[in-house]
Amino acid sequence: MLAVYITLMVCTMAPVIALQAGADASVLIWLVFALVIVKAVLLVDHFMEMRKAPPGWRFAAQAWAPVIVSALAVIHWVN
């Protein structure tokens, strides 16, 4: 469980560190999109305890993040 907490903290700090290192805004957007998916999977599996849930329920709980991130990525890419 400690590894999950540390991973979530790193995922939260990574965009701030990248911004302070001088990363471009476009890189930061894609970094945040990727980290949202990683954090969502960790939250669903570990804190919602869906690891042992039936596959359909687990997929439904984890699928929202890639769907939302994909929609936002398309909007960002079009604009």
ABEGO torsion letter per residue (X at the ends): XAAAAAAAAAAAAAAAAAAAAGBBAAAAAAAAAAAAAAAAAAAAAAAAGAAABBAAAAAAAAAAAAAAAAAAAAAAAAX
